[in-house]
Amino acid sequence: MSLTRRGFLAAPLVLSACHQAPSELQGDFTGIGMARGHALRERTARSGGQLAPSVVRRTQVVIAGGGVAGLAAARALRLAGVQDFQCFELEDEAGGNSRAGSVGGIACPLGAHYLPVPGEYAGEVQDLLEELGLRQRVSGRWQYDERYLCHSPQERLYFQGHWQEGLLPVAGVGAATQSAYRRFAQRVSELSRAGRFTMPVLKSWVPGQPLAPLHQALDAISFDAWLAQEGLDDAYLRWYLDYCCRDDYGAGSARVSAWAGIHYFASRHGFSAPGESDDGEHEAVLTWPEGNGWLTQRLAEPLNKAGQLRTGASVLRISEGRAGVEVDVYLHASDRVERWQAARCVVALPAFVAARVVQPAPDFLAEAARRLQWAPWLVANIHIDAPLTDRVGAAPAWDNVLYADPNPGGLGYVDAGHQRLGPGALLAGPTVLSYYQALGDVPGARQTLAERPWTHWRDAILATLAVPHPDLASRARRMEITRYGHAMSIPVPGTQAFLSSLGWVREAGGRHGRANGEKVSFLPTPGTSRVMFAHADWSGYSVFEEAFTRGHAAGLAAALVD
């Protein structure tokens, strides 16, 4: 999502030329059609800025955007008994940052690759998982399908020349570091008791009112500044916390707010110093070879069957009038524009895109587009034909991270074959390694993503991973790279205060309405009487739970019968 850049600096993104990928390794960019948006802008410019519709159609609700929020809104409409709706998605497949792909016939994620077992506040996500058969009540307790809970070993770190279990540096770090780990764990525990940290975040807000004082104070400064105030300056602890921020928010601890840094732990499983954790059940995650694409494919399936999902479709204009909403959509395959008239519209688009297509843009939307910042990302899926040579230490895991990864923004890789069943399944046969780079802190990253050839990224990634896996270049058969210029909102200082205190939040939940004949309550939804906004941007950071809950709330609000 949107970053203010100081110009194009290619040098920080290039590793030493002495590490070059073999010329036979094939690959390309995939997943995101960056040229599609550019071509549309050029065509619009040639037409004088307005593409005339060739046909006018009608429906009850239009959903603009087929990411997690848009798919959740569609599901909420169906559950509320509304079947007359259309969802429009720019890409050829719905799912947004949670789409799936395959390389060499092996399924792999193109973006988000796991979902933590949802906590007590994520009731909407819990309901989805129950609907999909991923959890059920057994003898009065909820149990999750073990086929999709991440198998052990879950994660490991390449540190000081060998692999260790877990991602927190522990081998030989010394008493001072161990003390820093314990002090940070204590502060997270204290803040968790002092303030309400929920996921989704809107369940800790009182919409239209300022944040609680504790949250205001944490939201006002960077995480690095807060850690400095607390005297938590241990290098190993700071590396780990910076990694966590880049993993969830796309930018490091110097960029995100202290609220975001604490929320990462306090809203989920807390923080435990080595040797002080419990049985680890609270850290369980659901994952699939194709990542969260497994979820979005199932959310999209009923829409595809019913003809309610149109892909390869760019929303050009959304205009609200007295009688309803008018939406112009460009269909790339047929090179034409359709105009859709509807009673309501769910805008499940990033704030900066929504601000361009909603005409006129409400003040709160224009301000959100101006103030929010977004991080570029890159996902490289590497098909290997056999298990890699491994350095000494912990066994191969699902999530494999390099301490101080020399590749800017590097977060390590996950193994698409980790969930295979059977004796020795993890160590047998070909698989796909999905390597991630969060580029929110890299100057010029978005421009570099757009302009540099895929081989630029291939060479740097293979050189980085060759350190723990010296035979990677000989085992790699293909690499496919997915680029996201505006992948996720970054919770910089002030983000939570801005989003939570605005007076535009539509209090659909403040009154009750009827959907499908049943009386229902609604979560607060940003928007107007006819246009509802649903996207993780409105939470200030991007994870499945936030996007899904926002979409669910907007879908119910759009189904409201006053």
FENSULKA-V107606 format. One record per backbone hydrogen bond with DSSP energy under -0.5 kcal/mol. NH is the residue of the N-H (numbers start at 0). CO is the residue of the C=O. E is the energy in kcal/mol with one decimal. If there is no record, write none. Layout:
((NH | CO | E) (NH | CO | E))
//
This chain:
((4 | 2 | -0.7) (8 | 6 | -0.6) (9 | 7 | -0.5) (12 | 9 | -1.9) (13 | 10 | -1.7) (18 | 15 | -1.6) (19 | 17 | -0.8) (24 | 21 | -1.6) (25 | 476 | -0.9) (27 | 478 | -1.3) (29 | 480 | -2.7) (31 | 29 | -0.8) (33 | 31 | -1.5) (35 | 32 | -1.1) (36 | 32 | -0.9) (37 | 33 | -1.4) (38 | 34 | -2.7) (39 | 35 | -1.8) (40 | 36 | -2.0) (41 | 37 | -2.1) (42 | 38 | -2.3) (43 | 39 | -2.6) (44 | 40 | -2.3) (45 | 41 | -2.1) (46 | 42 | -1.4) (47 | 44 | -1.3) (48 | 43 | -3.0) (51 | 49 | -0.6) (53 | 336 | -3.3) (54 | 336 | -0.7) (56 | 338 | -3.3) (58 | 340 | -2.3) (59 | 83 | -1.1) (60 | 83 | -1.3) (61 | 343 | -1.8) (62 | 85 | -3.2) (63 | 61 | -0.6) (63 | 345 | -2.9) (64 | 62 | -0.9) (64 | 87 | -2.6) (70 | 66 | -2.7) (71 | 67 | -2.3) (72 | 68 | -2.3) (73 | 69 | -2.0) (74 | 70 | -2.2) (75 | 71 | -2.3) (76 | 72 | -2.2) (77 | 73 | -2.3) (78 | 74 | -2.5) (79 | 75 | -1.7) (80 | 77 | -1.5) (81 | 76 | -2.9) (82 | 80 | -0.7) (84 | 82 | -1.4) (85 | 60 | -1.8) (86 | 307 | -3.0) (87 | 62 | -2.6) (88 | 309 | -2.6) (94 | 65 | -2.8) (97 | 94 | -2.4) (98 | 95 | -0.7) (100 | 107 | -2.9) (102 | 105 | -2.0) (105 | 102 | -1.4) (106 | 104 | -0.5) (107 | 100 | -2.4) (109 | 98 | -2.5) (110 | 98 | -0.6) (111 | 96 | -2.8) (114 | 285 | -2.4) (116 | 283 | -2.2) (121 | 118 | -1.1) (122 | 120 | -1.2) (125 | 121 | -2.3) (126 | 122 | -2.2) (127 | 123 | -1.6) (128 | 124 | -2.4) (129 | 125 | -2.1) (130 | 126 | -2.4) (131 | 127 | -2.1) (132 | 129 | -1.3) (133 | 128 | -2.7) (134 | 128 | -0.9) (135 | 142 | -2.3) (137 | 135 | -0.6) (137 | 140 | -3.5) (140 | 137 | -1.7) (142 | 135 | -2.9) (144 | 133 | -2.8) (147 | 144 | -1.9) (148 | 144 | -0.7) (149 | 284 | -3.0) (155 | 398 | -1.9) (156 | 163 | -2.6) (157 | 400 | -3.2) (158 | 156 | -0.9) (158 | 161 | -3.0) (161 | 158 | -1.2) (162 | 391 | -2.8) (163 | 156 | -2.5) (165 | 154 | -2.2) (168 | 166 | -0.6) (172 | 169 | -1.4) (177 | 173 | -1.9) (178 | 174 | -2.4) (179 | 175 | -2.0) (180 | 176 | -2.4) (181 | 177 | -2.0) (182 | 178 | -2.5) (183 | 179 | -2.4) (184 | 180 | -2.2) (185 | 181 | -2.2) (186 | 182 | -2.1) (187 | 183 | -2.5) (188 | 184 | -2.1) (189 | 185 | -2.4) (190 | 186 | -2.6) (191 | 187 | -2.3) (192 | 188 | -1.6) (193 | 189 | -1.7) (194 | 190 | -2.1) (196 | 194 | -0.8) (197 | 195 | -0.6) (202 | 199 | -1.4) (203 | 200 | -2.5) (204 | 201 | -0.7) (206 | 204 | -0.6) (207 | 499 | -1.6) (208 | 205 | -2.1) (208 | 499 | -0.6) (215 | 211 | -2.7) (216 | 212 | -2.4) (217 | 213 | -2.1) (218 | 214 | -2.5) (219 | 215 | -1.1) (220 | 217 | -0.8) (222 | 252 | -0.6) (222 | 255 | -2.3) (223 | 252 | -2.0) (225 | 221 | -2.0) (226 | 222 | -2.7) (227 | 223 | -2.3) (228 | 224 | -2.1) (229 | 225 | -1.9) (230 | 227 | -1.3) (231 | 226 | -2.7) (232 | 230 | -1.3) (237 | 233 | -2.6) (238 | 234 | -2.2) (239 | 235 | -2.2) (240 | 236 | -2.4) (241 | 237 | -2.3) (242 | 238 | -2.5) (243 | 239 | -2.4) (244 | 240 | -2.1) (245 | 241 | -2.3) (246 | 242 | -2.4) (247 | 243 | -2.0) (248 | 244 | -3.0) (249 | 244 | -0.5) (249 | 245 | -1.3) (250 | 244 | -0.7) (254 | 251 | -1.4) (255 | 251 | -2.1) (256 | 490 | -2.6) (257 | 217 | -1.1) (257 | 220 | -2.6) (258 | 217 | -1.3) (260 | 256 | -2.0) (261 | 257 | -2.4) (262 | 258 | -3.0) (263 | 259 | -2.0) (264 | 260 | -0.5) (264 | 261 | -1.0) (265 | 261 | -3.1) (266 | 262 | -2.0) (267 | 264 | -1.3) (269 | 264 | -3.0) (275 | 272 | -2.4) (282 | 279 | -1.6) (283 | 280 | -1.6) (285 | 114 | -3.2) (286 | 147 | -2.7) (290 | 287 | -2.2) (291 | 111 | -2.1) (292 | 289 | -1.3) (293 | 290 | -2.0) (294 | 291 | -0.6) (295 | 291 | -2.1) (296 | 292 | -2.4) (297 | 293 | -1.0) (298 | 294 | -1.9) (299 | 295 | -2.2) (300 | 296 | -1.4) (301 | 297 | -0.6) (303 | 299 | -2.4) (304 | 300 | -2.1) (305 | 301 | -1.7) (306 | 302 | -0.6) (306 | 303 | -0.8) (307 | 302 | -2.7) (308 | 302 | -0.7) (309 | 86 | -3.2) (310 | 308 | -0.5) (311 | 90 | -2.3) (312 | 88 | -2.8) (313 | 329 | -2.8) (314 | 312 | -0.5) (315 | 313 | -0.6) (315 | 327 | -2.8) (316 | 327 | -1.3) (317 | 356 | -3.1) (318 | 325 | -2.7) (320 | 323 | -3.5) (324 | 341 | -3.4) (325 | 318 | -3.0) (326 | 339 | -3.0) (327 | 316 | -2.3) (328 | 337 | -2.9) (329 | 313 | -3.4) (330 | 328 | -0.5) (330 | 335 | -3.0) (331 | 311 | -2.4) (331 | 329 | -0.7) (334 | 330 | -1.3) (335 | 330 | -1.3) (337 | 328 | -2.8) (338 | 54 | -2.7) (339 | 326 | -3.4) (339 | 337 | -0.5) (340 | 56 | -2.7) (341 | 324 | -2.7) (342 | 59 | -1.3) (343 | 59 | -1.7) (344 | 529 | -2.6) (345 | 61 | -2.8) (346 | 344 | -0.6) (346 | 531 | -3.4) (347 | 63 | -1.7) (347 | 345 | -1.1) (348 | 346 | -0.7) (352 | 349 | -0.6) (353 | 349 | -3.0) (354 | 350 | -2.2) (355 | 352 | -1.1) (356 | 352 | -1.7) (357 | 353 | -2.6) (358 | 317 | -3.0) (358 | 356 | -0.7) (365 | 361 | -2.4) (366 | 362 | -2.5) (367 | 363 | -2.0) (368 | 364 | -2.5) (369 | 365 | -1.5) (370 | 366 | -2.3) (371 | 367 | -2.7) (372 | 489 | -0.5) (373 | 1 | -2.6) (374 | 487 | -2.7) (376 | 483 | -2.3) (377 | 436 | -2.0) (378 | 481 | -2.4) (379 | 434 | -2.9) (380 | 378 | -0.6) (380 | 479 | -3.1) (381 | 379 | -0.6) (381 | 432 | -3.0) (382 | 380 | -0.6) (382 | 477 | -3.0) (383 | 381 | -0.5) (383 | 430 | -2.6) (384 | 474 | -1.8) (390 | 467 | -0.6) (393 | 162 | -1.7) (397 | 152 | -1.4) (398 | 153 | -2.4) (399 | 397 | -0.5) (399 | 412 | -3.0) (400 | 155 | -2.1) (402 | 157 | -2.4) (402 | 400 | -0.5) (404 | 401 | -1.2) (407 | 405 | -0.5) (409 | 406 | -2.8) (410 | 435 | -2.7) (412 | 399 | -2.5) (413 | 433 | -1.8) (414 | 397 | -1.6) (415 | 413 | -0.6) (415 | 431 | -2.8) (417 | 414 | -1.7) (419 | 416 | -1.5) (424 | 421 | -2.0) (426 | 423 | -0.6) (427 | 424 | -1.2) (430 | 383 | -1.7) (432 | 381 | -2.6) (433 | 413 | -2.8) (433 | 431 | -0.5) (434 | 379 | -3.1) (434 | 432 | -0.7) (435 | 411 | -2.3) (436 | 377 | -2.3) (437 | 408 | -2.5) (438 | 375 | -2.4) (438 | 436 | -0.7) (439 | 249 | -1.7) (441 | 438 | -1.3) (442 | 440 | -0.7) (444 | 441 | -1.8) (447 | 443 | -2.4) (448 | 444 | -2.8) (449 | 445 | -1.7) (450 | 446 | -1.9) (451 | 447 | -2.7) (455 | 452 | -1.3) (456 | 452 | -0.8) (457 | 453 | -2.3) (458 | 454 | -2.5) (459 | 455 | -1.2) (460 | 456 | -2.5) (461 | 457 | -2.6) (462 | 458 | -1.9) (463 | 459 | -2.0) (464 | 460 | -2.6) (465 | 461 | -1.3) (466 | 463 | -1.1) (468 | 464 | -1.9) (471 | 468 | -2.0) (474 | 470 | -1.4) (474 | 471 | -0.6) (475 | 471 | -2.5) (476 | 382 | -3.2) (477 | 382 | -1.1) (478 | 25 | -2.0) (479 | 380 | -2.4) (480 | 27 | -2.5) (481 | 378 | -3.1) (483 | 376 | -2.6) (486 | 374 | -1.7) (486 | 483 | -0.6) (487 | 374 | -1.1) (489 | 372 | -2.9) (490 | 488 | -0.5) (491 | 489 | -2.2) (492 | 254 | -0.6) (493 | 218 | -2.2) (494 | 491 | -2.1) (497 | 493 | -2.2) (498 | 494 | -2.5) (499 | 495 | -2.4) (500 | 496 | -1.3) (501 | 497 | -0.7) (504 | 501 | -0.7) (505 | 524 | -1.9) (506 | 504 | -0.6) (507 | 505 | -2.3) (509 | 506 | -0.9) (510 | 506 | -0.6) (510 | 507 | -0.5) (512 | 519 | -1.9) (513 | 560 | -1.0) (514 | 517 | -2.4) (517 | 514 | -1.9) (519 | 512 | -2.5) (524 | 505 | -2.1) (526 | 503 | -0.9) (527 | 530 | -3.0) (531 | 344 | -2.6) (531 | 529 | -0.5) (532 | 525 | -3.3) (533 | 346 | -2.1) (537 | 534 | -1.7) (538 | 535 | -2.2) (539 | 535 | -0.8) (539 | 536 | -0.8) (540 | 535 | -0.9) (541 | 488 | -0.6) (542 | 540 | -0.7) (546 | 542 | -2.2) (547 | 543 | -3.0) (548 | 544 | -2.0) (549 | 545 | -2.2) (550 | 546 | -2.4) (551 | 547 | -2.7) (552 | 548 | -2.4) (553 | 549 | -2.2) (554 | 550 | -2.6) (555 | 551 | -2.2) (556 | 552 | -2.1) (557 | 553 | -2.4) (558 | 554 | -1.2) (559 | 556 | -1.0) (560 | 513 | -1.9) (561 | 559 | -0.7))
//
